[in-house]
Amino acid sequence: MPSCNAPGAVSADFKRVESCPCPMSTCAAPAGSLCRTGKGKVAIQYHTARFRLVPQLAKALSVPTPAVRKPGSVWAELPRPVSAGAEPAGHVRLGYARASTALQSIDAQLDSLAEAGVTRVFSEKISTRATQRPELEAAVKLAGEIRSSGVAVTGLLPPPPGRCSSPPVRGRWPFSPTWR
């Protein structure tokens, strides 16, 4: 098997390492994602505590992050691998409704999400130009927590204004490509 250090070669060791979540509290990368540094960058190599969980790699001194994973870039959680034969423990639908001004109503959006069977709705009245949206961030955080417990999560956005008769948009949300 070629080494990750050889030019153009990628070892399958990184896949074995990523099959387990990182036990280091400063990293805590979930299964399926690479290790990260304390400064939020992709680590150059996987943390020893993590690759020692894999019996085949227990005696290895290091397992480098492959170049295709871009070590040193900003860390982002990768889509989690589908476990063979594993069924989700349940399913949760989260929704997000927003209006730009306090004078606008989100009632039609809330009704649309309720008809779609949304379990929990996050809503706020905030401009589209706002760089921070607390309710949106709370929705993303909750979805990550729920997903890590083995429950499937679907994110729903209501239809754009003027199209309130159509069903909510289902699937990946533009702010978090790993949501499903």
Secondary structure as UniProt FT lines:
FT   TURN            4..5
FT   TURN            7..8
FT   HELIX           13..18
FT   TURN            25..27
FT   TURN            31..32
FT   TURN            38..39
FT   STRAND          41..42
FT   HELIX           48..51
FT   TURN            52..53
FT   HELIX           55..57
FT   TURN            58..59
FT   HELIX           67..69
FT   TURN            71..72
FT   TURN            84..85
FT   STRAND          91..99
FT   TURN            102..103
FT   HELIX           107..115
FT   TURN            116..117
FT   STRAND          120..125
FT   TURN            128..129
FT   HELIX           134..148
FT   TURN            149..150
FT   STRAND          152..157
FT   TURN            161..162
FT   TURN            164..165
FT   STRAND          169..171
FT   TURN            174..175
FT   TURN            177..178
//
